[in-house]
């Protein structure tokens, strides 16, 4: 089977690695985003997918716009049986979608039609989901609306962060893509249309999504901290400065509402533990903090440096 692989970040690397070692498949070329300038020196750097492709002596194509006539000529010249696309970073035009006989095959990081969109892993965790999964699909002109093929369910651990779940899903997606390609080629599966009535959305994350609303319960805030690690991160303001927060989970000591009447955001110090009052009479235990422009520090270091007192508040 002649394949073109489209992908850019680390999430796509396990699948490309698996395809390169799988008998019966031949990756004709890799399509990835153009090299970007990064770091203080603004040096040009390869994407993780390009790094792997170069190491394996694969042809690499990096169009600025995949909608261009040049890009269409590239795919038309190769005539792949299928294009595998994972976190590529550009919208694919209809005339390219129609070229491969098996279509453009994607592994979306949710159980479609739930969590369509750019950030399904982050929003699933932030919304408190305990199960998620991967769905292979043939892409169409919509946003994750194409017919589905195979799926694999996964549990979300109670303390799992978005980067941790993303790494697990990247590994689980590789064999699922291989199984999907073989089953399609052998006509053992039939693409199934999605039910739009069951759809939910996971939009691209914005910096504002990380702002903590202390009127939420501690569990809801903790879910958002896990889901938005590492971007945009969870933050509040302390003494007029933005402060990023990490949590170890819910407070270890139940609040006694008859004895303590504190507004959400109020800091409570219990020895080496720093807990914050949240909505619903709940507590969130912090693990580390980082005031804007400074390094990340432990709760003990933060307490000593800021000379914290019980009763101070995050804004």
C-alpha positions, 0 to 999 in steps of 0.5 A, spaced: 500 500 500 502 506 497 502 511 503 503 519 504 503 521 511 501 528 513 503 530 520 507 535 525 508 534 532 510 529 537 503 526 537 504 523 530 511 520 531 509 513 534 504 512 528 509 514 522 514 509 526 509 503 526 508 504 518 515 504 517 516 498 520 509 494 518 510 489 512 505 491 506 506 499 507 510 503 503 511 511 505 512 514 499 513 521 502 512 525 508 508 532 508 509 536 514 509 544 516 514 548 514 520 549 519 519 554 524 524 559 528 524 557 535 528 559 541 532 566 543 536 565 537 530 564 532 534 558 529 530 554 524 528 547 527 524 541 524 518 538 526 518 532 530 515 528 524 520 531 519 526 529 524 523 522 524 522 522 516 529 525 515 533 520 519 529 514 515 531 518 508 524 519 506 522 524 501 519 531 505 514 536 502 513 542 506 508 546 503 506 553 506 499 552 503 496 545 502 491 548 498 496 550 492 496 548 485 503 545 487 501 541 493 495 538 488 500 536 483 505 533 488 499 528 491 497 527 484 504 525 481 504 520 487 497 517 487 497 514 494 492 509 496 491 512 502 494 519 506 494 518 513 493 525 517 495 526 524 495 533 527 498 536 521 495 543 522 492 545 515 485 544 512 485 539 507 481 542 500 476 537 497 480 536 491 485 533 495 481 529 499 478 525 493 485 523 490 486 517 494 482 511 493 482 509 500 481 516 502 485 521 508 485 516 514 485 520 521 485 518 528 481 523 532 483 523 539 476 522 542 470 518 541 466 521 535 462 525 534 463 527 541 469 532 542 470 534 535 475 540 534 482 542 535 483 540 543 479 534 544 484 531 550 484 537 554 477 539 554 475 531 555 479 532 562 477 539 563 470 537 563 471 531 568 470 525 563 473 518 566 473 515 559 475 517 552 478 514 546 480 514 539 476 514 532 479 513 526 475 516 520 475 518 513 476 526 513 471 530 509 470 537 508 467 538 515 471 539 522 471 532 524 465 530 521 467 524 516 465 517 516 468 513 522 471 507 521 474 503 528 475 506 535 479 504 541 476 506 548 481 508 554 480 510 561 482 517 564 486 516 570 484 521 576 490 524 576 492 524 569 494 530 565 493 532 558 500 531 556 500 524 559 494 522 556 496 525 549 502 520 550 498 514 551 493 516 546 499 517 541 501 510 542 495 507 542 493 510 535 499 507 531 496 500 531 489 502 530 491 506 524 494 500 521 488 495 523 484 501 519 488 501 513 488 493 512 481 492 514 479 498 509 483 495 503 480 488 504 473 491 505 472 488 512 469 495 514 464 500 512 465 507 513 459 509 518 456 516 518 456 520 524 450 522 528 450 530 528 445 530 534 450 527 538 456 532 537 460 536 542 466 540 541 473 541 543 475 548 541 482 551 540 484 553 547 485 560 548 489 563 554 483 566 557 481 558 558 486 558 564 484 563 568 481 560 575 474 561 577 474 560 584 467 559 585 467 553 581 468 547 586 475 544 587 474 538 583 472 542 577 478 547 578 483 541 579 480 538 572 481 544 568 489 544 571 490 537 569 486 539 562 490 545 561 497 543 562 501 545 559 497 550 555 495 555 557 496 553 564 492 554 570 493 561 573 490 566 578 492 573 580 496 574 587 498 581 589 497 584 583 501 579 579 499 573 574 501 566 578 501 559 575 498 554 579 499 546 579 495 542 584 496 535 588 488 534 588 483 536 593 484 538 600 486 533 605 482 536 610 474 537 609 472 544 611 467 545 616 462 551 614 460 552 621 467 554 623 470 557 617 466 562 613 471 564 607 470 567 600 473 563 594 480 564 593 482 565 600 488 561 602 489 557 608 495 554 610 496 548 614 503 547 616 507 545 609 500 545 606 497 550 602 490 550 600 485 554 597 477 555 598 473 554 592 466 554 591 461 549 594 465 549 600 471 545 598 478 546 598 484 545 593 491 543 595 496 546 591 503 543 589 507 548 586 506 556 584 510 560 579 509 568 579 510 571 572 517 572 571 520 568 576 521 560 576 516 555 578 517 553 586 514 549 591 509 551 596 514 551 602 518 556 597 512 560 595 510 560 603 517 562 605 518 567 599 512 571 600 511 570 607 504 568 606 498 569 611 492 565 612 486 569 609 490 572 603 486 571 597 488 569 590 484 574 586 
